[in-house]
Each structure stands twice: as structure tokens, then as C-alpha cells.
Amino acid sequence: MRNRFGFVLAATATMIFGVAGCATKKYVRNQTAPLVTHAGQLDQKTAENERDIHDVDQRAQAGINQAQQSADAANQNAQQANQAANQADSAANNVAHRADSLDEVVKNLDNYKHVADVTVTFGFDKSVLTADDKQQLDNFGSQLNSAKNYILEVTGGTDTTGPAQYNYDLSQRRADAVVQYLASKYNVPARRFYLIGVGKDVQVAPDNTAAGRKQNRRVQVQLLSNQSENGSQSAASAGQPNGQ
């Protein structure tokens, strides 16, 4: 009897211990599961925060880069505008200097006077001589072979369309075209030429009409000769009509 009671007691104790052990493990799992879940959520939140921070940093850096590019572009435009203004100012000063220098050249020559002139006009933004231009220059150039002690004042001009610096360059190209033609065909030495590219600074006609603008897109060549040594030639040449 005692043996049976002892066996029952032992079995009961084992069952109680087993039940208690299972209860303990379940309790531990129940308690630790929220911790594990919370830790996983925390890692996920941390990763999301890192991504958000990275995105914000990228957007901020992109904004900084865009602002820097805009600032660089504005600075470059300002530098280009300043450079263009300086070039235009320099070109205007050069024109004034060339005009003053020509005036001094003429003043220092004894009794030089205007003998004849010719004017050729150009198409819009053109600096190439046409057949008609060459014919007019030939009429003018035919008297150069017999001329003595003379200079040729070559003045190139434009209408008022376009930037000042571009027009200075264009007027110079037009004057160069005329000089090259006369020099090559009539063997005029370089020392005889005095070139002035006045751009749109000197207008010979109102620029508010097509006809006026055409007249301003011109190159004028003036033959200036020493009257005291070329009196007979000057008198003969002065009667020739201007080439228009």
C-alpha cells in the first residue's frame, strides 16, 4: 500500500513539475516574444530613419548643387557682360584714336586735299564685293597709277542693327575687302591706305528706312593728294563724278 501511494505521489509530483516547467517555458516565450518583435520593429524603424536621412541629404545636396550651378552661371554671365562692355569701350576708343590719328596725318602733310572718292554698299551682314562694287572701284582705281604723293582714306560703316562690337568688326572686314581689291589690282602699296572701321557710330543717312540702312552699310574711299605737287592732276581728278 505504501509503495503504491509512494508511486502515485511521485507520479503526481512529476506531473506537477512537468506542468510547471511547461508553464514556465510558455511564460518565457510569451514575455520574450514581444521583446523580439519590438527589437525587429526597432531595426526596421532605424533602417527607415536612415533611408529618410539619406533621402533628405541627397535632396539637400542636389539643392546645394543646383544653387551653386545657378550662382556659377550668373557669375559667368556677369563676367561675359563685363568683358563685352570692355571690348565695346575699347573698340570705341580705338575708333576715336584712329580718327584722331588720321586727322593728324592729314594735318602734317603739306596742302593735301580731297581729289576724288567712291562709295560701295553691302548687303545686310555682308562683306564681299559684288560685280557692281568692283566696277565702281575700277572706275575709281584707274586714276591711281598716275597719282603721286597721295593717301587713300578707307572708311567702313554699318547700319545700327546688331551689337556695337560686331559692327566694328564687320565694318573693318568691309574696308579690308576694298583695300585688298585695290591693292592687288592697282598695285597700291600698304603705306597709301588708312583704314577706319567706324561700325554704326557714323551714319551717313537716316537708319529708320531700308534705303538709309543700305547707304550706311558702305565703304567710302577718298583720294587725298598733295595739291602743291599734284596741282594739275588734282584739278583733272576733281571733276570726276563720285561712284555711288
C-alpha positions in Angstrom: 0.0 0.0 0.0 2.7 2.4 0.9 4.5 1.5 -2.3 1.5 2.3 -4.4 1.0 5.6 -2.5 4.6 6.5 -3.0 4.4 5.8 -6.7 1.3 7.9 -7.0 2.9 10.7 -5.1 6.0 10.5 -7.2 4.0 10.5 -10.4 1.9 13.4 -9.2 5.0 15.4 -8.4 6.4 14.6 -11.8 3.3 15.8 -13.5 3.1 18.9 -11.4 6.8 19.7 -12.2 6.2 19.0 -15.9 3.2 21.2 -15.9 5.0 23.8 -14.0 8.0 23.5 -16.5 5.8 23.8 -19.5 4.0 26.8 -17.9 7.4 28.5 -17.3 8.6 28.0 -20.8 5.3 29.3 -22.2 5.5 32.3 -20.0 9.1 33.0 -21.0 8.1 32.7 -24.7 5.1 35.0 -24.2 7.3 37.5 -22.4 10.2 37.4 -24.8 8.2 37.3 -28.0 7.1 41.0 -27.6 10.7 41.9 -26.9 11.9 40.1 -30.1 9.1 41.7 -32.1 9.9 45.1 -30.7 13.5 44.7 -31.5 12.7 43.8 -35.1 10.4 46.8 -35.3 13.2 49.0 -33.9 15.6 47.7 -36.5 13.1 48.4 -39.3 12.4 51.9 -37.9 16.1 52.5 -37.7 16.5 51.4 -41.3 13.6 53.7 -42.4 15.1 56.6 -40.5 18.5 56.0 -42.1 16.8 55.9 -45.6 14.9 59.1 -44.8 18.0 60.8 -43.6 19.8 59.7 -46.8 17.0 60.9 -49.0 17.0 64.3 -47.2 20.7 64.5 -47.5 20.5 63.7 -51.2 17.8 66.3 -51.8 19.7 68.9 -49.8 22.9 68.2 -51.7 21.0 68.4 -55.0 19.6 71.7 -53.9 23.1 73.0 -53.0 24.5 71.8 -56.3 21.7 73.5 -58.2 22.1 76.7 -56.3 25.9 76.6 -56.9 25.4 76.0 -60.6 23.0 78.9 -60.8 25.4 81.1 -59.0 28.3 80.0 -61.3 26.1 80.6 -64.4 25.1 84.1 -63.1 28.8 84.9 -62.3 29.9 83.7 -65.8 27.2 85.8 -67.4 28.2 88.8 -65.4 31.9 88.3 -66.4 30.9 87.9 -70.1 28.8 91.0 -70.0 31.6 92.9 -68.4 34.0 91.6 -70.9 31.7 92.6 -73.8 31.3 96.1 -72.3 35.1 96.4 -72.0 35.6 95.3 -75.6 33.0 97.7 -76.9 34.5 100.5 -74.9 38.0 99.6 -76.2 36.7 99.4 -79.8 35.1 102.8 -79.5 38.3 104.2 -78.1 40.3 102.7 -81.0 37.9 104.2 -83.5 38.3 107.6 -81.9 42.1 107.1 -81.8 42.2 106.1 -85.5 40.1 109.1 -86.5 42.4 111.4 -84.4 45.5 109.8 -85.9 44.2 110.3 -89.5 43.4 113.9 -88.7 47.0 114.3 -87.5 48.4 112.5 -90.6 46.5 114.8 -92.9 47.4 117.9 -91.0 51.1 117.0 -91.1 51.0 116.7 -94.9 51.6 119.8 -96.9 48.5 121.0 -98.8 46.8 117.7 -99.1 43.2 117.9 -100.4 40.3 115.8 -101.4 40.6 114.7 -105.1 38.0 112.0 -105.6 36.1 109.4 -103.8 34.0 106.3 -104.3 31.4 104.6 -102.1 30.3 101.0 -102.4 27.5 99.5 -100.4 27.0 96.0 -99.0 24.1 93.7 -98.3 22.9 93.0 -94.8 25.7 91.4 -92.8 27.8 91.0 -96.0 31.5 92.0 -96.6 32.0 90.5 -100.1 32.3 92.8 -103.1 29.8 92.3 -105.9 30.5 92.7 -109.6 28.9 96.2 -109.4 31.1 97.1 -106.5 34.2 96.1 -108.4 33.2 98.1 -111.4 32.8 101.2 -109.3 36.2 100.6 -107.7 37.7 100.1 -111.2 36.4 103.5 -112.3 38.0 105.0 -109.2 41.2 103.0 -109.3 42.0 103.9 -112.9 43.4 107.2 -111.8 45.7 105.8 -109.1 48.5 104.7 -111.4 49.3 108.3 -112.3 48.7 109.7 -108.8 51.6 111.0 -106.8 52.0 111.8 -103.1 48.6 110.6 -102.1 46.9 108.6 -99.4 43.6 106.6 -99.5 41.3 107.1 -96.6 39.1 103.9 -96.4 36.1 104.2 -94.0 33.9 101.2 -93.4 30.5 101.5 -91.8 27.3 99.6 -90.9 23.7 100.2 -90.1 22.6 100.2 -86.4 21.4 96.6 -86.4 23.3 94.3 -84.0 25.9 94.7 -81.2 28.4 97.5 -81.4 31.5 95.2 -81.3 30.1 93.0 -84.1 29.5 96.1 -86.2 33.1 97.4 -85.6 34.4 94.0 -86.9 32.0 93.9 -89.8 32.9 97.5 -90.9 36.6 96.6 -90.7 36.0 93.4 -92.9 34.2 95.6 -95.4 37.1 98.1 -95.5 39.6 95.2 -95.8 37.8 93.8 -98.8 38.0 97.1 -100.6 41.7 97.6 -99.7 42.6 94.1 -100.9 40.9 94.6 -104.2 42.6 98.0 -104.9 46.0 96.8 -103.6 46.1 93.7 -105.7 44.6 95.1 -108.9 46.3 98.5 -108.9 49.5 97.8 -107.1 48.7 100.3 -104.3 51.3 99.9 -101.5 50.1 99.4 -98.0 51.5 102.7 -96.8 49.0 104.5 -99.0 46.0 103.1 -97.1 44.5 104.4 -93.9 41.6 102.2 -92.7 38.9 103.2 -90.3 36.1 100.8 -89.2 33.5 103.1 -87.6 30.8 100.5 -87.2 27.5 102.1 -86.6 29.0 105.2 -84.9 29.0 107.4 -88.0 25.8 107.3 -90.1 25.5 108.9 -93.5 21.8 108.5 -93.8 18.8 108.1 -91.5 18.7 104.5 -90.3 14.9 104.2 -90.0 14.4 103.3 -93.6 15.7 100.4 -95.8 17.3 102.9 -98.2 19.0 104.7 -95.4 20.3 101.5 -93.8 21.7 100.4 -97.2 23.6 103.7 -97.5 25.1 103.2 -94.0 26.3 99.7 -95.0 29.1 101.2 -97.0 32.8 101.6 -97.6 34.0 105.1 -98.7 37.4 105.6 -100.3 38.8 109.1 -100.5 41.8 110.0 -102.6 43.7 112.8 -100.8 46.5 114.3 -102.8 49.2 116.9 -102.3 48.0 119.9 -104.1 51.3 121.8 -104.3 53.0 118.9 -106.2 49.9 117.4 -108.0 48.0 120.6 -108.9 47.3 119.6 -112.5 46.3 116.0 -111.5 44.1 117.2 -108.7 42.3 119.7 -110.9 41.6 116.9 -113.5 40.5 114.3 -111.0 38.3 116.7 -109.0 35.8 116.8 -111.9 35.2 113.0 -111.9 31.8 112.0 -110.5 31.6 110.1 -107.3 30.9 106.4 -107.6 27.5 105.6 -106.0 
